[in-house]
Amino acid sequence: MLEDNPELAEVVRSLVEVFPDGVDDDDYHPLLVILSDVLSERNLGVAVHAAFGLDPHVARNEAADARTGNKPSRRGIEDLRSRMTAKGWSIVEDEN
């Protein structure tokens, strides 16, 4: 999957670079919202699985919940986005 999709491979590479020790619980849901802005639902699951070894189906469901029902605070999302950008995250275009 990643070898056929260089944009998705770049997202995964960037995630591993930004979160070398994995994503912690406090950043997980804000990250899902950030990823939802740049990835399709399917690709979000693939990226989270490839970068962190998490279940792609669970990640997709949790991303949907984070975008609608249990949305993290706007401040939390923006703080994480700023920290990610400071660590080299530059993916902002819609990769759907």
Backbone torsions as a table, in degrees:
resi	resn	phi	psi	omega
1	MET	NA	-49.9	-178.6
2	LEU	-68.2	-36.6	-179.2
3	GLU	-66.4	-23.0	178.7
4	ASP	-91.7	-4.5	-174.9
5	ASN	-137.3	87.5	-176.3
6	PRO	-61.7	-31.1	178.5
7	GLU	-66.4	-42.6	178.6
8	LEU	-67.4	-39.4	177.0
9	ALA	-60.4	-37.6	178.4
10	GLU	-66.6	-39.7	177.0
11	VAL	-61.0	-46.9	-179.4
12	VAL	-62.0	-46.5	178.8
13	ARG	-57.9	-43.3	180.0
14	SER	-66.2	-40.1	178.0
15	LEU	-61.2	-44.3	179.3
16	VAL	-64.2	-37.5	178.8
17	GLU	-67.9	-43.3	-177.6
18	VAL	-74.3	-34.6	-178.3
19	PHE	-121.7	67.2	-175.1
20	PRO	-62.7	-24.4	179.3
21	ASP	-102.7	13.7	-176.5
22	GLY	90.5	169.2	-178.8
23	VAL	-94.1	134.1	-179.4
24	ASP	-85.9	168.3	-175.4
25	ASP	-58.7	-37.9	-178.1
26	ASP	-67.1	-31.1	-177.6
27	ASP	-94.1	-13.2	-171.6
28	TYR	-59.4	-54.1	-176.7
29	HIS	-69.0	-41.2	172.9
30	PRO	-59.8	-37.4	177.5
31	LEU	-62.3	-41.5	179.4
32	LEU	-60.5	-38.5	177.2
33	VAL	-65.5	-44.1	178.9
34	ILE	-60.9	-45.4	179.5
35	LEU	-66.2	-32.5	178.5
36	SER	-63.4	-24.4	178.4
37	ASP	-75.0	-21.0	-173.7
38	VAL	-120.7	-8.8	-176.8
39	LEU	-130.3	151.0	170.6
40	SER	-68.0	164.5	179.1
41	GLU	-56.9	-45.9	-179.6
42	ARG	-62.6	-47.8	-178.6
43	ASN	-66.6	-31.1	175.4
44	LEU	-59.8	-47.5	178.5
45	GLY	-60.5	-43.0	179.2
46	VAL	-62.9	-44.7	-177.6
47	ALA	-65.3	-45.0	179.8
48	VAL	-64.2	-38.6	177.1
49	HIS	-65.9	-47.4	-177.4
50	ALA	-66.4	-38.1	-176.5
51	ALA	-80.4	-37.6	-170.3
52	PHE	-125.5	-4.2	180.0
53	GLY	75.0	16.3	-179.2
54	LEU	-86.1	154.1	-178.9
55	ASP	-61.8	122.4	-176.5
56	PRO	-65.6	-33.5	-179.6
57	HIS	-69.7	-42.0	177.5
58	VAL	-63.9	-43.7	-179.8
59	ALA	-60.0	-42.4	179.3
60	ARG	-63.3	-43.2	178.7
61	ASN	-65.0	-42.2	179.6
62	GLU	-68.2	-32.7	176.5
63	ALA	-65.3	-43.0	177.9
64	ALA	-61.5	-42.0	178.3
65	ASP	-65.3	-40.4	-179.6
66	ALA	-67.4	-26.4	178.5
67	ARG	-83.3	-21.0	-173.8
68	THR	-122.4	-77.3	-171.0
69	GLY	-71.1	-52.3	-175.7
70	ASN	-114.6	53.8	-175.6
71	LYS	-65.8	130.9	174.9
72	PRO	-63.4	161.7	179.9
73	SER	-63.6	148.2	176.9
74	ARG	-57.8	-39.6	178.7
75	ARG	-61.8	-44.2	179.0
76	GLY	-61.7	-40.4	178.6
77	ILE	-65.7	-47.3	-178.4
78	GLU	-67.7	-37.0	176.5
79	ASP	-62.3	-44.4	179.1
80	LEU	-65.5	-43.2	178.9
81	ARG	-58.5	-41.6	178.6
82	SER	-64.7	-43.8	178.2
83	ARG	-64.5	-39.3	177.9
84	MET	-64.4	-44.1	179.7
85	THR	-61.9	-39.6	178.9
86	ALA	-64.1	-24.6	179.6
87	LYS	-97.0	8.4	174.5
88	GLY	110.2	-0.5	179.0
89	TRP	-67.6	123.8	-179.6
90	SER	-133.8	12.8	-176.5
91	ILE	-86.7	111.8	-177.9
92	VAL	-129.1	-17.0	-177.8
93	GLU	-80.6	153.8	176.8
94	ASP	-68.6	116.6	-178.0
95	GLU	-95.4	10.2	-178.5
96	ASN	-58.3	NA	NA
